[in-house]
């Protein structure tokens, strides 16, 4: 069954799901999204993921190219994931931006589209929405619920290793980025998909790649990089915000290493207080070098939640173990049992997650 946003849900959230009826473990479980092994509904790893979803110990899954053997196999796996948690749909996620960043490709019969820079150069925002609408319908037809896009980064550094190099940003001008972000979001909403604005607070000016290690944006970052977030939040178009692993000395904790994904100054301060965002905040992959090289798994989980993170994303490509989601869950529950304030943070995140998931049928 295709996930669709209920038309009235944006005005009034459904009340069928008793938010406060969940156990601590179930609330914490909703905060975890993991990558998985396998590319078939019959694989043991897929069945194990489905069991965790059914038990309420997991909030969703993340697809990589290794999980895509065929469109038919993807649809079957997603049907199994959705059936495991019918009342609280899992976040079934993928990166499908277009260009080189995509999980569904022509190799499996999916229609590919150009990257963001090419889309903006060749098409008006209205034309772009038509292109994205076709892509989004294809993604939704496979049973996905969340696409990790659009990219809100400004193309301010032409030598950028992770954004400019692959044409992932629409432009250096915030107004242009906003127009094409809006087109991407509207197209996906019409197809029933949630979207994720990324990479807060801005990866376009960076001079390094957070996949590889520490990224310092202190000298390159500009407040203009917040403008797409500010405008789209004010328009009510943001389902989730993905926070990158970017270090800025003025927003760190004085330790010389706190990235934005673990920084309350960025999440609770800038994003929630200054920009007025109260929706779901998701991390970029917490297995990137910028995190794994500097923090233990426990430090990552605890600091991320304390900083204001609602969903912890693990690709499971670095840790590569089937027990990872349970390890993260155990950390969350243990910390919550010892710290009432941490438990309150989990409940706050759970409420935000459920509010978003209640828009999905």
Residue pairs with C-beta under 8 A, 6 or more apart in sequence:
1 79
1 82
1 143
2 140
2 141
2 143
2 192
3 82
3 89
3 92
3 140
3 143
3 144
3 145
3 192
3 193
3 360
3 361
4 140
4 191
4 192
4 360
4 361
5 189
5 192
5 193
5 194
5 359
5 360
5 361
6 14
6 359
6 360
6 361
9 358
9 359
10 236
10 359
13 355
13 358
13 359
14 358
14 359
16 87
16 358
17 87
17 88
17 354
17 357
17 358
19 350
19 351
19 354
20 347
22 30
22 56
22 350
23 56
24 333
24 336
24 337
24 343
24 346
25 56
25 57
25 329
25 333
26 56
26 57
27 346
27 347
27 349
27 350
28 329
28 332
28 333
28 336
28 346
28 350
29 52
29 55
29 56
29 57
29 58
29 59
29 329
30 56
30 59
30 88
30 349
30 350
30 353
30 354
31 59
31 305
31 309
31 310
31 311
31 312
31 332
31 346
31 349
31 350
31 353
32 57
32 58
32 59
32 60
32 311
32 312
32 314
32 325
32 328
32 329
32 332
33 58
33 59
33 60
33 61
33 62
33 91
33 93
33 282
33 311
33 312
33 313
33 314
34 49
34 58
34 61
34 62
34 313
34 314
34 315
34 316
34 324
34 325
34 328
35 61
35 62
35 63
35 64
35 67
35 314
35 315
35 316
35 317
36 45
36 46
36 49
36 61
36 62
36 67
36 316
37 43
37 45
37 66
37 316
37 322
38 44
38 45
38 46
38 67
38 77
39 66
39 67
39 68
39 69
39 73
39 77
40 46
40 69
40 73
40 76
40 77
41 47
41 73
41 76
41 77
41 79
41 80
45 322
46 77
46 80
47 80
48 322
49 58
49 61
49 81
50 80
50 81
50 83
50 84
51 84
52 58
52 325
52 326
53 60
53 61
53 81
53 84
53 85
53 90
54 84
54 85
56 85
56 88
57 325
57 326
57 329
58 90
58 325
58 329
59 90
59 91
59 311
59 353
60 90
60 91
60 92
60 93
60 145
60 146
60 311
61 81
61 90
61 91
61 92
61 93
62 93
62 94
62 313
62 314
62 315
63 74
63 92
63 93
63 94
63 103
63 144
64 103
64 315
64 317
65 103
65 105
67 74
67 77
67 103
68 74
68 103
68 104
68 105
68 108
69 108
70 108
70 109
71 104
71 108
71 109
71 110
71 142
74 104
74 108
74 142
74 143
75 141
75 142
75 143
78 92
78 142
78 143
78 144
79 143
81 90
81 92
81 143
82 89
82 90
82 92
82 143
84 90
88 354
88 357
89 145
89 357
89 360
89 361
90 145
91 145
91 146
91 194
91 311
91 357
92 143
92 144
92 145
92 146
93 144
93 145
93 146
93 147
93 148
94 103
94 104
94 139
94 144
94 146
94 147
94 148
95 101
95 102
95 103
95 147
95 148
95 149
96 102
96 103
96 104
96 135
96 139
96 147
96 148
96 149
97 115
97 116
97 148
97 149
97 150
97 151
97 168
98 112
98 113
98 114
98 115
98 116
98 119
98 135
99 113
99 114
99 115
99 116
99 118
99 166
99 167
99 168
100 115
100 166
101 115
101 166
101 168
102 112
104 110
104 138
104 139
104 142
105 112
106 112
110 138
111 134
111 135
111 138
113 119
113 131
113 132
113 134
113 135
114 122
114 167
115 166
115 167
115 168
116 150
116 151
116 167
116 168
116 169
116 170
116 180
117 155
117 167
117 168
117 169
117 170
117 171
118 167
119 128
119 131
119 170
119 180
120 128
120 170
120 171
120 176
120 180
123 131
125 179
125 180
125 182
125 183
126 183
128 180
128 183
128 184
129 183
129 184
129 186
129 187
130 187
131 187
132 183
132 184
132 187
132 188
133 187
133 190
133 191
135 187
136 147
136 187
136 188
136 190
136 191
136 193
137 191
139 147
139 188
139 191
139 193
140 191
140 192
140 193
144 193
145 192
145 193
145 194
145 360
146 193
146 194
146 195
146 196
146 239
146 240
147 188
147 193
147 194
147 195
147 196
148 196
148 198
148 242
149 184
149 188
149 195
149 196
149 198
150 180
150 181
150 184
150 185
150 195
150 197
150 198
151 163
151 168
151 169
151 170
151 181
151 198
151 199
152 177
152 181
152 197
152 198
152 199
152 200
152 202
152 228
152 229
152 232
153 163
153 168
153 169
153 177
153 198
153 199
153 202
153 203
153 204
153 225
154 169
154 171
154 172
154 173
154 174
154 177
154 202
154 204
154 205
154 222
154 224
154 225
154 228
155 163
155 164
155 169
155 170
155 171
155 172
155 204
156 172
156 204
156 205
156 220
156 222
156 225
157 163
157 164
157 204
157 205
157 206
157 207
157 220
158 164
159 207
160 203
160 204
160 205
160 206
160 207
161 206
161 207
161 208
161 209
162 168
162 203
162 206
162 209
162 210
162 211
163 169
163 203
163 204
163 206
164 204
169 177
169 204
170 176
170 177
170 180
170 181
171 177
171 180
172 204
174 224
174 225
174 227
174 228
174 231
175 227
177 227
177 228
178 227
178 228
178 231
178 232
181 197
181 228
181 232
182 232
182 235
182 237
184 195
185 195
185 232
185 237
185 238
185 239
186 237
188 194
188 195
189 195
192 360
192 361
194 239
194 240
194 356
194 359
194 360
195 238
195 239
195 240
196 239
196 240
196 241
196 242
196 282
197 228
197 229
197 232
197 238
197 240
197 241
197 242
198 241
198 242
198 244
198 284
199 242
199 243
199 244
199 246
199 284
200 229
200 241
200 242
200 243
200 244
200 260
200 266
200 271
201 217
201 221
201 225
201 226
201 229
201 243
201 244
201 246
201 248
201 251
201 260
201 266
201 270
201 271
202 217
202 221
202 222
202 225
202 226
202 244
202 246
203 210
203 215
203 244
203 246
204 225
205 217
205 220
205 221
205 222
205 225
206 215
206 217
206 220
206 221
206 246
207 215
207 220
208 214
208 215
208 216
209 215
210 244
210 245
210 246
210 259
210 284
210 288
210 289
210 290
211 288
211 289
211 290
212 288
212 289
212 290
213 289
213 290
213 293
214 247
214 257
214 289
214 290
214 293
214 294
215 244
215 245
215 246
215 247
215 259
215 290
216 247
216 248
216 249
217 246
217 247
217 248
218 247
218 248
218 249
218 250
221 246
221 248
226 270
226 275
229 238
229 241
229 271
229 275
229 277
230 275
232 238
233 275
233 276
233 277
234 276
238 277
238 279
239 279
239 280
239 356
240 279
240 280
240 281
240 282
240 311
240 356
241 271
241 277
241 279
241 280
241 281
241 282
242 282
242 283
242 284
242 313
243 260
243 261
243 266
243 267
243 271
243 281
243 282
243 283
243 284
243 309
244 259
244 260
244 261
244 284
245 259
245 260
245 261
245 284
245 288
245 290
245 291
246 259
246 260
246 290
247 257
247 258
247 259
247 260
247 290
248 260
248 266
249 256
251 260
251 263
251 265
251 266
251 269
251 270
252 258
252 263
252 265
253 263
253 265
257 294
258 303
259 290
259 291
260 266
260 267
261 283
261 284
261 286
261 291
261 304
261 307
261 309
262 291
262 295
262 300
262 303
262 304
262 307
262 309
263 307
264 306
264 307
264 308
266 307
267 281
267 307
267 308
267 309
268 307
268 308
271 277
271 281
271 308
272 278
272 308
278 352
279 352
279 355
279 356
280 310
280 311
280 349
280 352
280 353
280 356
281 308
281 309
281 310
281 311
282 309
282 310
282 311
282 312
282 313
283 304
283 309
283 311
283 312
283 313
284 313
285 313
285 314
285 315
286 292
286 300
286 304
286 312
286 313
286 314
287 314
287 315
287 316
287 317
287 318
287 319
291 300
292 318
295 303
297 319
297 327
297 328
297 331
298 331
300 312
301 312
301 328
301 331
301 332
301 335
302 331
302 335
302 342
304 312
305 312
305 332
305 335
305 342
305 345
305 346
305 349
306 342
306 345
308 345
309 349
310 348
310 349
310 352
310 353
311 349
311 353
312 328
314 324
314 325
314 328
316 324
332 346
335 342
336 342
336 343
336 346
337 343
